[in-house]
Amino acid sequence: MRFLIRQIEGAVKSFDAFLVEYSQSSLRPNALFGKRISLAGLGQKDASRAILTQFIDENPNHPLVADAKQVLEALN
């Protein structure tokens, strides 16, 4: 279990690095969504909720917005 947690923590760090280095990338929405999933996997619901809200605000026309809104509703 600890190995899985370390892997998820590594994923969060990788998403963060990507978001900083490639802040203008067309893949930014995907990185935000992936980070949200990783944070949720670590049990960090408040951080996950914040990232999900950011994802929706920054990408109102993204194909995953409907899913994101459903997940946000479930987290609230």
N, CA, C, O and CB atoms as a CASP TS submission, in Angstrom:
PFRMAT TS
TARGET T0000
AUTHOR 0000-0000-0000
METHOD Language model
MODEL 1
PARENT N/A
ATOM      1  N   MET     1       0.831  -1.194   0.000  1.00  0.00           N
ATOM      2  CA  MET     1       0.000   0.000   0.000  1.00  0.00           C
ATOM      3  C   MET     1       0.876   1.259   0.000  1.00  0.00           C
ATOM      4  O   MET     1       0.591   2.219  -0.716  1.00  0.00           O
ATOM      5  CB  MET     1      -0.946  -0.003   1.219  1.00  0.00           C
ATOM      6  N   ARG     2       1.924   1.248   0.794  1.00  0.00           N
ATOM      7  CA  ARG     2       2.814   2.402   0.867  1.00  0.00           C
ATOM      8  C   ARG     2       3.451   2.678  -0.504  1.00  0.00           C
ATOM      9  O   ARG     2       3.658   3.832  -0.879  1.00  0.00           O
ATOM     10  CB  ARG     2       3.909   2.171   1.936  1.00  0.00           C
ATOM     11  N   PHE     3       3.757   1.610  -1.240  1.00  0.00           N
ATOM     12  CA  PHE     3       4.330   1.762  -2.582  1.00  0.00           C
ATOM     13  C   PHE     3       3.363   2.511  -3.494  1.00  0.00           C
ATOM     14  O   PHE     3       3.772   3.393  -4.249  1.00  0.00           O
ATOM     15  CB  PHE     3       4.673   0.382  -3.187  1.00  0.00           C
ATOM     16  N   LEU     4       2.097   2.163  -3.421  1.00  0.00           N
ATOM     17  CA  LEU     4       1.070   2.822  -4.241  1.00  0.00           C
ATOM     18  C   LEU     4       0.963   4.300  -3.879  1.00  0.00           C
ATOM     19  O   LEU     4       0.859   5.152  -4.762  1.00  0.00           O
ATOM     20  CB  LEU     4      -0.300   2.129  -4.060  1.00  0.00           C
ATOM     21  N   ILE     5       0.987   4.599  -2.604  1.00  0.00           N
ATOM     22  CA  ILE     5       0.908   5.996  -2.157  1.00  0.00           C
ATOM     23  C   ILE     5       2.096   6.786  -2.686  1.00  0.00           C
ATOM     24  O   ILE     5       1.934   7.918  -3.141  1.00  0.00           O
ATOM     25  CB  ILE     5       0.857   6.077  -0.613  1.00  0.00           C
ATOM     26  N   ARG     6       3.292   6.198  -2.632  1.00  0.00           N
ATOM     27  CA  ARG     6       4.476   6.890  -3.167  1.00  0.00           C
ATOM     28  C   ARG     6       4.333   7.131  -4.666  1.00  0.00           C
ATOM     29  O   ARG     6       4.743   8.177  -5.170  1.00  0.00           O
ATOM     30  CB  ARG     6       5.755   6.073  -2.883  1.00  0.00           C
ATOM     31  N   GLN     7       3.760   6.177  -5.373  1.00  0.00           N
ATOM     32  CA  GLN     7       3.553   6.350  -6.814  1.00  0.00           C
ATOM     33  C   GLN     7       2.570   7.488  -7.093  1.00  0.00           C
ATOM     34  O   GLN     7       2.790   8.293  -7.998  1.00  0.00           O
ATOM     35  CB  GLN     7       3.040   5.043  -7.443  1.00  0.00           C
ATOM     36  N   ILE     8       1.512   7.550  -6.334  1.00  0.00           N
ATOM     37  CA  ILE     8       0.519   8.612  -6.521  1.00  0.00           C
ATOM     38  C   ILE     8       1.123   9.967  -6.170  1.00  0.00           C
ATOM     39  O   ILE     8       0.887  10.950  -6.872  1.00  0.00           O
ATOM     40  CB  ILE     8      -0.736   8.346  -5.659  1.00  0.00           C
ATOM     41  N   GLU     9       1.898  10.027  -5.092  1.00  0.00           N
ATOM     42  CA  GLU     9       2.574  11.276  -4.728  1.00  0.00           C
ATOM     43  C   GLU     9       3.525  11.711  -5.850  1.00  0.00           C
ATOM     44  O   GLU     9       3.636  12.898  -6.156  1.00  0.00           O
ATOM     45  CB  GLU     9       3.352  11.106  -3.394  1.00  0.00           C
ATOM     46  N   GLY    10       4.198  10.746  -6.449  1.00  0.00           N
ATOM     47  CA  GLY    10       5.079  11.042  -7.577  1.00  0.00           C
ATOM     48  C   GLY    10       4.298  11.582  -8.766  1.00  0.00           C
ATOM     49  O   GLY    10       4.769  12.471  -9.475  1.00  0.00           O
ATOM     50  N   ALA    11       3.110  11.044  -8.981  1.00  0.00           N
ATOM     51  CA  ALA    11       2.263  11.525 -10.073  1.00  0.00           C
ATOM     52  C   ALA    11       1.861  12.984  -9.841  1.00  0.00           C
ATOM     53  O   ALA    11       1.870  13.787 -10.774  1.00  0.00           O
ATOM     54  CB  ALA    11       1.004  10.640 -10.212  1.00  0.00           C
ATOM     55  N   VAL    12       1.513  13.324  -8.610  1.00  0.00           N
ATOM     56  CA  VAL    12       1.147  14.713  -8.293  1.00  0.00           C
ATOM     57  C   VAL    12       2.324  15.637  -8.589  1.00  0.00           C
ATOM     58  O   VAL    12       2.147  16.700  -9.184  1.00  0.00           O
ATOM     59  CB  VAL    12       0.714  14.848  -6.803  1.00  0.00           C
ATOM     60  N   LYS    13       3.520  15.237  -8.179  1.00  0.00           N
ATOM     61  CA  LYS    13       4.713  16.051  -8.436  1.00  0.00           C
ATOM     62  C   LYS    13       4.966  16.187  -9.936  1.00  0.00           C
ATOM     63  O   LYS    13       5.345  17.258 -10.409  1.00  0.00           O
ATOM     64  CB  LYS    13       5.946  15.435  -7.746  1.00  0.00           C
ATOM     65  N   SER    14       4.759  15.115 -10.674  1.00  0.00           N
ATOM     66  CA  SER    14       4.953  15.168 -12.127  1.00  0.00           C
ATOM     67  C   SER    14       3.946  16.087 -12.790  1.00  0.00           C
ATOM     68  O   SER    14       4.301  16.856 -13.683  1.00  0.00           O
ATOM     69  CB  SER    14       4.850  13.772 -12.730  1.00  0.00           C
ATOM     70  N   PHE    15       2.688  16.016 -12.360  1.00  0.00           N
ATOM     71  CA  PHE    15       1.670  16.921 -12.900  1.00  0.00           C
ATOM     72  C   PHE    15       2.018  18.373 -12.569  1.00  0.00           C
ATOM     73  O   PHE    15       1.894  19.255 -13.417  1.00  0.00           O
ATOM     74  CB  PHE    15       0.273  16.563 -12.342  1.00  0.00           C
ATOM     75  N   ASP    16       2.456  18.615 -11.323  1.00  0.00           N
ATOM     76  CA  ASP    16       2.847  19.971 -10.939  1.00  0.00           C
ATOM     77  C   ASP    16       3.981  20.486 -11.818  1.00  0.00           C
ATOM     78  O   ASP    16       3.937  21.620 -12.295  1.00  0.00           O
ATOM     79  CB  ASP    16       3.267  20.009  -9.468  1.00  0.00           C
ATOM     80  N   ALA    17       4.995  19.650 -12.031  1.00  0.00           N
ATOM     81  CA  ALA    17       6.137  20.049 -12.864  1.00  0.00           C
ATOM     82  C   ALA    17       5.683  20.359 -14.286  1.00  0.00           C
ATOM     83  O   ALA    17       6.115  21.349 -14.877  1.00  0.00           O
ATOM     84  CB  ALA    17       7.211  18.942 -12.881  1.00  0.00           C
ATOM     85  N   PHE    18       4.827  19.529 -14.823  1.00  0.00           N
ATOM     86  CA  PHE    18       4.301  19.757 -16.171  1.00  0.00           C
ATOM     87  C   PHE    18       3.540  21.079 -16.230  1.00  0.00           C
ATOM     88  O   PHE    18       3.720  21.867 -17.158  1.00  0.00           O
ATOM     89  CB  PHE    18       3.384  18.592 -16.602  1.00  0.00           C
ATOM     90  N   LEU    19       2.693  21.313 -15.236  1.00  0.00           N
ATOM     91  CA  LEU    19       1.870  22.522 -15.230  1.00  0.00           C
ATOM     92  C   LEU    19       2.713  23.785 -15.147  1.00  0.00           C
ATOM     93  O   LEU    19       2.323  24.824 -15.680  1.00  0.00           O
ATOM     94  CB  LEU    19       0.892  22.483 -14.072  1.00  0.00           C
ATOM     95  N   VAL    20       3.867  23.711 -14.484  1.00  0.00           N
ATOM     96  CA  VAL    20       4.764  24.861 -14.403  1.00  0.00           C
ATOM     97  C   VAL    20       5.544  25.018 -15.700  1.00  0.00           C
ATOM     98  O   VAL    20       5.609  26.108 -16.269  1.00  0.00           O
ATOM     99  CB  VAL    20       5.728  24.714 -13.215  1.00  0.00           C
ATOM    100  N   GLU    21       6.126  23.936 -16.156  1.00  0.00           N
ATOM    101  CA  GLU    21       6.987  24.004 -17.333  1.00  0.00           C
ATOM    102  C   GLU    21       6.215  24.255 -18.629  1.00  0.00           C
ATOM    103  O   GLU    21       6.709  24.926 -19.535  1.00  0.00           O
ATOM    104  CB  GLU    21       7.774  22.728 -17.457  1.00  0.00           C
ATOM    105  N   TYR    22       5.026  23.722 -18.706  1.00  0.00           N
ATOM    106  CA  TYR    22       4.222  23.830 -19.933  1.00  0.00           C
ATOM    107  C   TYR    22       2.878  24.501 -19.651  1.00  0.00           C
ATOM    108  O   TYR    22       1.819  23.994 -20.022  1.00  0.00           O
ATOM    109  CB  TYR    22       3.996  22.437 -20.552  1.00  0.00           C
ATOM    110  N   SER    23       2.951  25.636 -18.996  1.00  0.00           N
ATOM    111  CA  SER    23       1.724  26.311 -18.557  1.00  0.00           C
ATOM    112  C   SER    23       0.793  26.700 -19.704  1.00  0.00           C
ATOM    113  O   SER    23      -0.408  26.870 -19.493  1.00  0.00           O
ATOM    114  CB  SER    23       2.081  27.543 -17.775  1.00  0.00           C
ATOM    115  N   GLN    24       1.324  26.841 -20.893  1.00  0.00           N
ATOM    116  CA  GLN    24       0.502  27.218 -22.045  1.00  0.00           C
ATOM    117  C   GLN    24       0.158  26.036 -22.942  1.00  0.00           C
ATOM    118  O   GLN    24      -0.405  26.227 -24.020  1.00  0.00           O
ATOM    119  CB  GLN    24       1.211  28.270 -22.856  1.00  0.00           C
ATOM    120  N   SER    25       0.482  24.832 -22.522  1.00  0.00           N
ATOM    121  CA  SER    25       0.262  23.638 -23.329  1.00  0.00           C
ATOM    122  C   SER    25      -1.227  23.350 -23.531  1.00  0.00           C
ATOM    123  O   SER    25      -2.055  23.617 -22.660  1.00  0.00           O
ATOM    124  CB  SER    25       0.938  22.441 -22.680  1.00  0.00           C
ATOM    125  N   SER    26      -1.532  22.811 -24.676  1.00  0.00           N
ATOM    126  CA  SER    26      -2.916  22.387 -24.927  1.00  0.00           C
ATOM    127  C   SER    26      -3.279  21.176 -24.065  1.00  0.00           C
ATOM    128  O   SER    26      -4.450  20.812 -23.965  1.00  0.00           O
ATOM    129  CB  SER    26      -3.117  22.053 -26.422  1.00  0.00           C
ATOM    130  N   LEU    27      -2.283  20.559 -23.449  1.00  0.00           N
ATOM    131  CA  LEU    27      -2.526  19.408 -22.569  1.00  0.00           C
ATOM    132  C   LEU    27      -2.715  19.816 -21.105  1.00  0.00           C
ATOM    133  O   LEU    27      -2.909  18.959 -20.243  1.00  0.00           O
ATOM    134  CB  LEU    27      -1.371  18.424 -22.675  1.00  0.00           C
ATOM    135  N   ARG    28      -2.659  21.119 -20.826  1.00  0.00           N
ATOM    136  CA  ARG    28      -2.842  21.597 -19.450  1.00  0.00           C
ATOM    137  C   ARG    28      -4.147  21.084 -18.817  1.00  0.00           C
ATOM    138  O   ARG    28      -4.120  20.633 -17.672  1.00  0.00           O
ATOM    139  CB  ARG    28      -2.828  23.126 -19.429  1.00  0.00           C
ATOM    140  N   PRO    29      -5.273  21.138 -19.517  1.00  0.00           N
ATOM    141  CA  PRO    29      -6.511  20.626 -18.909  1.00  0.00           C
ATOM    142  C   PRO    29      -6.388  19.153 -18.502  1.00  0.00           C
ATOM    143  O   PRO    29      -6.888  18.751 -17.451  1.00  0.00           O
ATOM    144  CB  PRO    29      -7.681  20.795 -19.883  1.00  0.00           C
ATOM    145  N   ASN    30      -5.733  18.368 -19.326  1.00  0.00           N
ATOM    146  CA  ASN    30      -5.572  16.950 -19.006  1.00  0.00           C
ATOM    147  C   ASN    30      -4.693  16.772 -17.763  1.00  0.00           C
ATOM    148  O   ASN    30      -4.955  15.909 -16.925  1.00  0.00           O
ATOM    149  CB  ASN    30      -4.963  16.194 -20.205  1.00  0.00           C
ATOM    150  N   ALA    31      -3.649  17.598 -17.658  1.00  0.00           N
ATOM    151  CA  ALA    31      -2.772  17.525 -16.496  1.00  0.00           C
ATOM    152  C   ALA    31      -3.525  17.921 -15.222  1.00  0.00           C
ATOM    153  O   ALA    31      -3.356  17.293 -14.178  1.00  0.00           O
ATOM    154  CB  ALA    31      -1.544  18.431 -16.694  1.00  0.00           C
ATOM    155  N   LEU    32      -4.346  18.951 -15.311  1.00  0.00           N
ATOM    156  CA  LEU    32      -5.160  19.344 -14.155  1.00  0.00           C
ATOM    157  C   LEU    32      -6.102  18.210 -13.753  1.00  0.00           C
ATOM    158  O   LEU    32      -6.249  17.908 -12.568  1.00  0.00           O
ATOM    159  CB  LEU    32      -5.969  20.624 -14.470  1.00  0.00           C
ATOM    160  N   PHE    33      -6.725  17.598 -14.723  1.00  0.00           N
ATOM    161  CA  PHE    33      -7.663  16.516 -14.430  1.00  0.00           C
ATOM    162  C   PHE    33      -6.920  15.329 -13.809  1.00  0.00           C
ATOM    163  O   PHE    33      -7.400  14.721 -12.852  1.00  0.00           O
ATOM    164  CB  PHE    33      -8.408  16.076 -15.717  1.00  0.00           C
ATOM    165  N   GLY    34      -5.749  15.007 -14.358  1.00  0.00           N
ATOM    166  CA  GLY    34      -4.950  13.919 -13.803  1.00  0.00           C
ATOM    167  C   GLY    34      -4.488  14.209 -12.389  1.00  0.00           C
ATOM    168  O   GLY    34      -4.483  13.323 -11.534  1.00  0.00           O
ATOM    169  N   LYS    35      -4.100  15.454 -12.144  1.00  0.00           N
ATOM    170  CA  LYS    35      -3.680  15.836 -10.792  1.00  0.00           C
ATOM    171  C   LYS    35      -4.847  15.693  -9.821  1.00  0.00           C
ATOM    172  O   LYS    35      -4.674  15.248  -8.687  1.00  0.00           O
ATOM    173  CB  LYS    35      -3.140  17.287 -10.775  1.00  0.00           C
ATOM    174  N   ARG    36      -6.029  16.072 -10.277  1.00  0.00           N
ATOM    175  CA  ARG    36      -7.217  15.956  -9.436  1.00  0.00           C
ATOM    176  C   ARG    36      -7.473  14.518  -9.047  1.00  0.00           C
ATOM    177  O   ARG    36      -7.785  14.229  -7.892  1.00  0.00           O
ATOM    178  CB  ARG    36      -8.433  16.523 -10.146  1.00  0.00           C
ATOM    179  N   ILE    37      -7.343  13.623  -9.992  1.00  0.00           N
ATOM    180  CA  ILE    37      -7.553  12.200  -9.718  1.00  0.00           C
ATOM    181  C   ILE    37      -6.513  11.697  -8.728  1.00  0.00           C
ATOM    182  O   ILE    37      -6.832  10.936  -7.815  1.00  0.00           O
ATOM    183  CB  ILE    37      -7.495  11.376 -11.021  1.00  0.00           C
ATOM    184  N   SER    38      -5.274  12.122  -8.910  1.00  0.00           N
ATOM    185  CA  SER    38      -4.202  11.696  -8.011  1.00  0.00           C
ATOM    186  C   SER    38      -4.433  12.204  -6.595  1.00  0.00           C
ATOM    187  O   SER    38      -4.265  11.455  -5.632  1.00  0.00           O
ATOM    188  CB  SER    38      -2.849  12.185  -8.527  1.00  0.00           C
ATOM    189  N   LEU    39      -4.816  13.465  -6.462  1.00  0.00           N
ATOM    190  CA  LEU    39      -5.087  14.015  -5.130  1.00  0.00           C
ATOM    191  C   LEU    39      -6.243  13.286  -4.455  1.00  0.00           C
ATOM    192  O   LEU    39      -6.200  13.024  -3.253  1.00  0.00           O
ATOM    193  CB  LEU    39      -5.399  15.513  -5.223  1.00  0.00           C
ATOM    194  N   ALA    40      -7.261  12.963  -5.219  1.00  0.00           N
ATOM    195  CA  ALA    40      -8.385  12.209  -4.661  1.00  0.00           C
ATOM    196  C   ALA    40      -7.913  10.839  -4.192  1.00  0.00           C
ATOM    197  O   ALA    40      -8.362  10.344  -3.158  1.00  0.00           O
ATOM    198  CB  ALA    40      -9.519  12.062  -5.703  1.00  0.00           C
ATOM    199  N   GLY    41      -7.009  10.227  -4.951  1.00  0.00           N
ATOM    200  CA  GLY    41      -6.458   8.935  -4.571  1.00  0.00           C
ATOM    201  C   GLY    41      -5.669   8.989  -3.277  1.00  0.00           C
ATOM    202  O   GLY    41      -5.536   7.983  -2.580  1.00  0.00           O
ATOM    203  N   LEU    42      -5.144  10.168  -2.956  1.00  0.00           N
ATOM    204  CA  LEU    42      -4.423  10.357  -1.696  1.00  0.00           C
ATOM    205  C   LEU    42      -5.355  10.777  -0.567  1.00  0.00           C
ATOM    206  O   LEU    42      -4.914  10.977   0.565  1.00  0.00           O
ATOM    207  CB  LEU    42      -3.325  11.397  -1.871  1.00  0.00           C
ATOM    208  N   GLY    43      -6.639  10.911  -0.871  1.00  0.00           N
ATOM    209  CA  GLY    43      -7.608  11.303   0.148  1.00  0.00           C
ATOM    210  C   GLY    43      -7.648  12.797   0.399  1.00  0.00           C
ATOM    211  O   GLY    43      -8.222  13.233   1.397  1.00  0.00           O
ATOM    212  N   GLN    44      -7.059  13.586  -0.469  1.00  0.00           N
ATOM    213  CA  GLN    44      -7.017  15.040  -0.311  1.00  0.00           C
ATOM    214  C   GLN    44      -8.207  15.669  -1.044  1.00  0.00           C
ATOM    215  O   GLN    44      -8.065  16.277  -2.105  1.00  0.00           O
ATOM    216  CB  GLN    44      -5.670  15.619  -0.848  1.00  0.00           C
ATOM    217  N   LYS    45      -9.375  15.497  -0.440  1.00  0.00           N
ATOM    218  CA  LYS    45     -10.611  15.933  -1.101  1.00  0.00           C
ATOM    219  C   LYS    45     -10.680  17.433  -1.329  1.00  0.00           C
ATOM    220  O   LYS    45     -11.145  17.873  -2.380  1.00  0.00           O
ATOM    221  CB  LYS    45     -11.795  15.508  -0.291  1.00  0.00           C
ATOM    222  N   ASP    46     -10.223  18.231  -0.360  1.00  0.00           N
ATOM    223  CA  ASP    46     -10.291  19.686  -0.526  1.00  0.00           C
ATOM    224  C   ASP    46      -9.395  20.146  -1.672  1.00  0.00           C
ATOM    225  O   ASP    46      -9.802  20.976  -2.485  1.00  0.00           O
ATOM    226  CB  ASP    46      -9.887  20.396   0.777  1.00  0.00           C
ATOM    227  N   ALA    47      -8.177  19.609  -1.740  1.00  0.00           N
ATOM    228  CA  ALA    47      -7.265  19.967  -2.827  1.00  0.00           C
ATOM    229  C   ALA    47      -7.822  19.464  -4.160  1.00  0.00           C
ATOM    230  O   ALA    47      -7.742  20.159  -5.173  1.00  0.00           O
ATOM    231  CB  ALA    47      -5.851  19.381  -2.574  1.00  0.00           C
ATOM    232  N   SER    48      -8.376  18.275  -4.155  1.00  0.00           N
ATOM    233  CA  SER    48      -8.966  17.712  -5.365  1.00  0.00           C
ATOM    234  C   SER    48     -10.124  18.578  -5.838  1.00  0.00           C
ATOM    235  O   SER    48     -10.260  18.841  -7.032  1.00  0.00           O
ATOM    236  CB  SER    48      -9.440  16.270  -5.118  1.00  0.00           C
ATOM    237  N   ARG    49     -10.951  19.016  -4.909  1.00  0.00           N
ATOM    238  CA  ARG    49     -12.091  19.879  -5.235  1.00  0.00           C
ATOM    239  C   ARG    49     -11.608  21.205  -5.830  1.00  0.00           C
ATOM    240  O   ARG    49     -12.189  21.698  -6.797  1.00  0.00           O
ATOM    241  CB  ARG    49     -12.951  20.138  -3.975  1.00  0.00           C
ATOM    242  N   ALA    50     -10.556  21.779  -5.259  1.00  0.00           N
ATOM    243  CA  ALA    50     -10.016  23.051  -5.748  1.00  0.00           C
ATOM    244  C   ALA    50      -9.476  22.911  -7.172  1.00  0.00           C
ATOM    245  O   ALA    50      -9.711  23.778  -8.014  1.00  0.00           O
ATOM    246  CB  ALA    50      -8.908  23.555  -4.812  1.00  0.00           C
ATOM    247  N   ILE    51      -8.758  21.831  -7.441  1.00  0.00           N
ATOM    248  CA  ILE    51      -8.212  21.601  -8.780  1.00  0.00           C
ATOM    249  C   ILE    51      -9.344  21.373  -9.779  1.00  0.00           C
ATOM    250  O   ILE    51      -9.289  21.852 -10.912  1.00  0.00           O
ATOM    251  CB  ILE    51      -7.245  20.393  -8.777  1.00  0.00           C
ATOM    252  N   LEU    52     -10.360  20.646  -9.355  1.00  0.00           N
ATOM    253  CA  LEU    52     -11.497  20.378 -10.230  1.00  0.00           C
ATOM    254  C   LEU    52     -12.226  21.678 -10.581  1.00  0.00           C
ATOM    255  O   LEU    52     -12.628  21.877 -11.728  1.00  0.00           O
ATOM    256  CB  LEU    52     -12.465  19.384  -9.562  1.00  0.00           C
ATOM    257  N   THR    53     -12.395  22.551  -9.602  1.00  0.00           N
ATOM    258  CA  THR    53     -13.023  23.848  -9.843  1.00  0.00           C
ATOM    259  C   THR    53     -12.174  24.674 -10.811  1.00  0.00           C
ATOM    260  O   THR    53     -12.704  25.322 -11.714  1.00  0.00           O
ATOM    261  CB  THR    53     -13.222  24.611  -8.513  1.00  0.00           C
ATOM    262  N   GLN    54     -10.854  24.647 -10.616  1.00  0.00           N
ATOM    263  CA  GLN    54      -9.947  25.346 -11.523  1.00  0.00           C
ATOM    264  C   GLN    54     -10.070  24.785 -12.939  1.00  0.00           C
ATOM    265  O   GLN    54     -10.118  25.541 -13.909  1.00  0.00           O
ATOM    266  CB  GLN    54      -8.491  25.233 -11.026  1.00  0.00           C
ATOM    267  N   PHE    55     -10.121  23.470 -13.051  1.00  0.00           N
ATOM    268  CA  PHE    55     -10.272  22.819 -14.353  1.00  0.00           C
ATOM    269  C   PHE    55     -11.526  23.316 -15.061  1.00  0.00           C
ATOM    270  O   PHE    55     -11.474  23.673 -16.238  1.00  0.00           O
ATOM    271  CB  PHE    55     -10.326  21.293 -14.190  1.00  0.00           C
ATOM    272  N   ILE    56     -12.642  23.340 -14.358  1.00  0.00           N
ATOM    273  CA  ILE    56     -13.918  23.766 -14.944  1.00  0.00           C
ATOM    274  C   ILE    56     -13.861  25.243 -15.336  1.00  0.00           C
ATOM    275  O   ILE    56     -14.308  25.619 -16.419  1.00  0.00           O
ATOM    276  CB  ILE    56     -15.079  23.521 -13.952  1.00  0.00           C
ATOM    277  N   ASP    57     -13.312  26.073 -14.452  1.00  0.00           N
ATOM    278  CA  ASP    57     -13.235  27.512 -14.729  1.00  0.00           C
ATOM    279  C   ASP    57     -12.355  27.821 -15.936  1.00  0.00           C
ATOM    280  O   ASP    57     -12.695  28.674 -16.756  1.00  0.00           O
ATOM    281  CB  ASP    57     -12.704  28.249 -13.510  1.00  0.00           C
ATOM    282  N   GLU    58     -11.219  27.121 -16.042  1.00  0.00           N
ATOM    283  CA  GLU    58     -10.274  27.386 -17.123  1.00  0.00           C
ATOM    284  C   GLU    58     -10.690  26.758 -18.455  1.00  0.00           C
ATOM    285  O   GLU    58     -10.256  27.200 -19.519  1.00  0.00           O
ATOM    286  CB  GLU    58      -8.912  26.882 -16.736  1.00  0.00           C
ATOM    287  N   ASN    59     -11.534  25.725 -18.388  1.00  0.00           N
ATOM    288  CA  ASN    59     -11.841  24.947 -19.595  1.00  0.00           C
ATOM    289  C   ASN    59     -13.335  24.664 -19.730  1.00  0.00           C
ATOM    290  O   ASN    59     -13.739  23.501 -19.761  1.00  0.00           O
ATOM    291  CB  ASN    59     -11.070  23.630 -19.581  1.00  0.00           C
ATOM    292  N   PRO    60     -14.155  25.699 -19.810  1.00  0.00           N
ATOM    293  CA  PRO    60     -15.609  25.481 -19.809  1.00  0.00           C
ATOM    294  C   PRO    60     -16.135  24.656 -20.979  1.00  0.00           C
ATOM    295  O   PRO    60     -17.244  24.126 -20.913  1.00  0.00           O
ATOM    296  CB  PRO    60     -16.300  26.795 -19.807  1.00  0.00           C
ATOM    297  N   ASN    61     -15.352  24.542 -22.047  1.00  0.00           N
ATOM    298  CA  ASN    61     -15.808  23.792 -23.217  1.00  0.00           C
ATOM    299  C   ASN    61     -15.085  22.461 -23.402  1.00  0.00           C
ATOM    300  O   ASN    61     -15.244  21.808 -24.433  1.00  0.00           O
ATOM    301  CB  ASN    61     -15.632  24.627 -24.451  1.00  0.00           C
ATOM    302  N   HIS    62     -14.305  22.063 -22.424  1.00  0.00           N
ATOM    303  CA  HIS    62     -13.554  20.808 -22.521  1.00  0.00           C
ATOM    304  C   HIS    62     -14.525  19.623 -22.479  1.00  0.00           C
ATOM    305  O   HIS    62     -15.538  19.677 -21.782  1.00  0.00           O
ATOM    306  CB  HIS    62     -12.504  20.700 -21.369  1.00  0.00           C
ATOM    307  N   PRO    63     -14.219  18.556 -23.222  1.00  0.00           N
ATOM    308  CA  PRO    63     -15.106  17.377 -23.242  1.00  0.00           C
ATOM    309  C   PRO    63     -15.307  16.724 -21.865  1.00  0.00           C
ATOM    310  O   PRO    63     -16.290  16.012 -21.660  1.00  0.00           O
ATOM    311  CB  PRO    63     -14.547  16.347 -24.196  1.00  0.00           C
ATOM    312  N   LEU    64     -14.391  16.960 -20.928  1.00  0.00           N
ATOM    313  CA  LEU    64     -14.520  16.343 -19.597  1.00  0.00           C
ATOM    314  C   LEU    64     -15.255  17.212 -18.573  1.00  0.00           C
ATOM    315  O   LEU    64     -15.393  16.816 -17.416  1.00  0.00           O
ATOM    316  CB  LEU    64     -13.155  16.015 -19.065  1.00  0.00           C
ATOM    317  N   VAL    65     -15.725  18.388 -18.988  1.00  0.00           N
ATOM    318  CA  VAL    65     -16.377  19.292 -18.036  1.00  0.00           C
ATOM    319  C   VAL    65     -17.624  18.667 -17.419  1.00  0.00           C
ATOM    320  O   VAL    65     -17.840  18.806 -16.215  1.00  0.00           O
ATOM    321  CB  VAL    65     -16.746  20.602 -18.724  1.00  0.00           C
ATOM    322  N   ALA    66     -18.435  17.994 -18.195  1.00  0.00           N
ATOM    323  CA  ALA    66     -19.640  17.354 -17.636  1.00  0.00           C
ATOM    324  C   ALA    66     -19.255  16.331 -16.573  1.00  0.00           C
ATOM    325  O   ALA    66     -19.878  16.269 -15.513  1.00  0.00           O
ATOM    326  CB  ALA    66     -20.470  16.673 -18.754  1.00  0.00           C
ATOM    327  N   ASP    67     -18.229  15.528 -16.856  1.00  0.00           N
ATOM    328  CA  ASP    67     -17.745  14.558 -15.864  1.00  0.00           C
ATOM    329  C   ASP    67     -17.200  15.274 -14.637  1.00  0.00           C
ATOM    330  O   ASP    67     -17.452  14.866 -13.503  1.00  0.00           O
ATOM    331  CB  ASP    67     -16.658  13.650 -16.474  1.00  0.00           C
ATOM    332  N   ALA    68     -16.452  16.340 -14.875  1.00  0.00           N
ATOM    333  CA  ALA    68     -15.860  17.099 -13.775  1.00  0.00           C
ATOM    334  C   ALA    68     -16.937  17.667 -12.862  1.00  0.00           C
ATOM    335  O   ALA    68     -16.801  17.641 -11.639  1.00  0.00           O
ATOM    336  CB  ALA    68     -14.981  18.229 -14.316  1.00  0.00           C
ATOM    337  N   LYS    69     -17.997  18.174 -13.453  1.00  0.00           N
ATOM    338  CA  LYS    69     -19.096  18.730 -12.654  1.00  0.00           C
ATOM    339  C   LYS    69     -19.787  17.648 -11.832  1.00  0.00           C
ATOM    340  O   LYS    69     -20.187  17.884 -10.692  1.00  0.00           O
ATOM    341  CB  LYS    69     -20.117  19.425 -13.562  1.00  0.00           C
ATOM    342  N   GLN    70     -19.922  16.471 -12.412  1.00  0.00           N
ATOM    343  CA  GLN    70     -20.516  15.350 -11.671  1.00  0.00           C
ATOM    344  C   GLN    70     -19.656  14.965 -10.480  1.00  0.00           C
ATOM    345  O   GLN    70     -20.162  14.756  -9.378  1.00  0.00           O
ATOM    346  CB  GLN    70     -20.708  14.138 -12.588  1.00  0.00           C
ATOM    347  N   VAL    71     -18.356  14.873 -10.709  1.00  0.00           N
ATOM    348  CA  VAL    71     -17.434  14.521  -9.632  1.00  0.00           C
ATOM    349  C   VAL    71     -17.448  15.600  -8.563  1.00  0.00           C
ATOM    350  O   VAL    71     -17.461  15.285  -7.373  1.00  0.00           O
ATOM    351  CB  VAL    71     -16.006  14.320 -10.176  1.00  0.00           C
ATOM    352  N   LEU    72     -17.446  16.867  -8.962  1.00  0.00           N
ATOM    353  CA  LEU    72     -17.475  17.972  -8.002  1.00  0.00           C
ATOM    354  C   LEU    72     -18.729  17.912  -7.154  1.00  0.00           C
ATOM    355  O   LEU    72     -18.675  18.136  -5.945  1.00  0.00           O
ATOM    356  CB  LEU    72     -17.394  19.319  -8.724  1.00  0.00           C
ATOM    357  N   GLU    73     -19.839  17.618  -7.766  1.00  0.00           N
ATOM    358  CA  GLU    73     -21.098  17.477  -7.034  1.00  0.00           C
ATOM    359  C   GLU    73     -21.016  16.359  -6.001  1.00  0.00           C
ATOM    360  O   GLU    73     -21.493  16.497  -4.875  1.00  0.00           O
ATOM    361  CB  GLU    73     -22.250  17.209  -8.003  1.00  0.00           C
ATOM    362  N   ALA    74     -20.400  15.243  -6.409  1.00  0.00           N
ATOM    363  CA  ALA    74     -20.253  14.108  -5.497  1.00  0.00           C
ATOM    364  C   ALA    74     -19.314  14.427  -4.340  1.00  0.00           C
ATOM    365  O   ALA    74     -19.503  13.928  -3.230  1.00  0.00           O
ATOM    366  CB  ALA    74     -19.741  12.891  -6.254  1.00  0.00           C
ATOM    367  N   LEU    75     -18.303  15.257  -4.592  1.00  0.00           N
ATOM    368  CA  LEU    75     -17.352  15.630  -3.537  1.00  0.00           C
ATOM    369  C   LEU    75     -17.965  16.600  -2.538  1.00  0.00           C
ATOM    370  O   LEU    75     -17.546  16.663  -1.383  1.00  0.00           O
ATOM    371  CB  LEU    75     -16.100  16.247  -4.150  1.00  0.00           C
ATOM    372  N   ASN    76     -18.974  17.367  -2.996  1.00  0.00           N
ATOM    373  CA  ASN    76     -19.626  18.337  -2.102  1.00  0.00           C
ATOM    374  C   ASN    76     -20.705  17.648  -1.348  1.00  0.00           C
ATOM    375  O   ASN    76     -21.387  18.274  -0.536  1.00  0.00           O
ATOM    376  CB  ASN    76     -20.198  19.537  -2.875  1.00  0.00           C
TER
END
